[in-house]
Amino acid sequence: DILSRRPAGNLISIGSEDLVSEAVRLLNGAGISQIPVAHNGEFVGSLSDTAVLNRLMEDPEIKNARVADLMEPAFPVVDSHLSAEEMSAKMGKDVKALLVRDDTGNLQIITRSDLLMALAAG
């Protein structure tokens, strides 16, 4: 299954009230391109490096804004027993990642890159 192909680890997220500059540090420090956004223990949105970069080029002061001001829709949560093909079908043009609840109840992020690797491996 697709989760077994990924290294185990805790899901990295950022708070909706955190600053965009903190999100940039977190994205760069973790070497990731997108991150779920949480508020009061719930995932309420997502943030991608592409969206942040585009907004920073328009307005450099956006780095002092709250993540909530830039966030995109939340990543869909799907069942871990879906096949790579079924997960791929849930990723439309605007869905950059999925949150998958593993057998221990923890959420993991599955990106387009993860799906590409799983589908190419057969």
C-alpha positions as CSV (number, residue, x, y, z in Angstrom):
1,D,0.0,0.0,0.0
2,I,1.0,3.6,-0.6
3,L,1.7,4.4,3.1
4,S,4.1,1.6,3.5
5,R,6.3,3.1,0.7
6,R,6.7,6.4,2.7
7,P,9.0,7.0,5.6
8,A,7.0,7.0,8.9
9,G,6.8,10.4,10.6
10,N,4.5,12.9,12.3
11,L,2.3,15.0,10.1
12,I,3.6,18.6,10.0
13,S,0.9,21.3,10.2
14,I,0.7,25.0,10.9
15,G,-1.9,27.1,12.8
16,S,-4.2,29.4,10.9
17,E,-3.2,32.3,13.2
18,D,0.5,31.8,12.6
19,L,2.4,34.3,10.4
20,V,3.1,33.5,6.7
21,S,6.8,34.1,7.5
22,E,6.7,31.2,10.0
23,A,5.0,29.0,7.4
24,V,7.8,29.8,4.9
25,R,10.4,28.8,7.6
26,L,8.5,25.6,8.3
27,L,8.1,24.6,4.6
28,N,11.7,25.3,3.9
29,G,13.0,23.7,7.0
30,A,11.1,20.5,6.5
31,G,11.7,20.4,2.8
32,I,8.0,20.2,1.9
33,S,5.9,22.1,-0.6
34,Q,2.5,22.1,1.1
35,I,1.2,21.9,4.6
36,P,-2.2,21.4,6.3
37,V,-3.5,24.4,8.2
38,A,-5.1,23.7,11.6
39,H,-7.4,25.7,13.9
40,N,-8.7,24.4,17.2
41,G,-7.6,20.9,16.4
42,E,-9.3,20.7,13.1
43,F,-7.8,21.0,9.6
44,V,-9.3,24.1,8.0
45,G,-7.1,24.7,5.1
46,S,-3.8,24.1,3.3
47,L,-0.9,26.2,2.2
48,S,1.5,25.6,-0.7
49,D,4.8,27.2,-1.4
50,T,3.5,28.2,-4.9
51,A,0.6,30.2,-3.4
52,V,2.9,31.9,-0.9
53,L,5.5,32.7,-3.5
54,N,2.9,34.2,-5.9
55,R,1.4,36.4,-3.1
56,L,4.9,37.4,-1.8
57,M,5.8,38.6,-5.3
58,E,2.6,40.7,-5.5
59,D,3.1,42.1,-1.9
60,P,6.2,41.4,0.1
61,E,4.4,42.5,3.3
62,I,2.1,39.5,3.1
63,K,4.9,37.7,5.1
64,N,3.4,39.5,8.1
65,A,-0.2,38.3,7.4
66,R,-1.9,35.3,9.1
67,V,-1.8,32.0,7.4
68,A,-5.6,32.1,7.3
69,D,-5.4,35.1,5.0
70,L,-3.6,33.0,2.3
71,M,-4.8,29.5,2.9
72,E,-6.4,27.3,0.3
73,P,-9.0,24.6,0.8
74,A,-8.2,21.8,3.2
75,F,-6.8,18.6,1.9
76,P,-9.5,15.8,1.7
77,V,-9.3,13.0,4.3
78,V,-9.4,9.6,2.7
79,D,-9.3,6.0,3.9
80,S,-5.9,4.3,4.0
81,H,-7.4,1.2,2.3
82,L,-7.9,3.0,-1.0
83,S,-5.7,2.0,-3.9
84,A,-3.2,4.4,-5.5
85,E,-5.6,4.6,-8.4
86,E,-8.6,5.5,-6.2
87,M,-6.5,8.1,-4.4
88,S,-5.4,9.6,-7.7
89,A,-9.0,9.9,-8.8
90,K,-9.7,12.0,-5.6
91,M,-6.9,14.4,-6.6
92,G,-8.3,16.8,-9.1
93,K,-6.6,19.8,-10.6
94,D,-6.9,21.9,-7.5
95,V,-6.2,19.1,-4.9
96,K,-2.5,19.0,-4.2
97,A,-2.5,16.3,-1.5
98,L,-4.7,14.0,0.5
99,L,-4.7,13.3,4.3
100,V,-4.8,9.6,4.9
101,R,-5.7,8.1,8.3
102,D,-3.4,5.1,8.8
103,D,-4.2,1.9,10.8
104,T,-3.0,3.5,14.0
105,G,-5.4,6.5,13.6
106,N,-2.7,9.0,12.7
107,L,-3.0,11.2,9.7
108,Q,-0.3,11.1,6.9
109,I,-0.1,13.3,3.9
110,I,0.0,11.8,0.4
111,T,1.2,14.1,-2.4
112,R,1.0,13.9,-6.1
113,S,4.6,12.8,-6.0
114,D,3.8,9.9,-3.7
115,L,1.0,8.8,-6.0
116,L,3.3,9.1,-9.0
117,M,5.9,6.9,-7.4
118,A,3.3,4.3,-6.3
119,L,1.6,4.1,-9.8
120,A,5.0,3.9,-11.6
121,A,6.1,1.1,-9.3
122,G,3.0,-0.8,-10.1
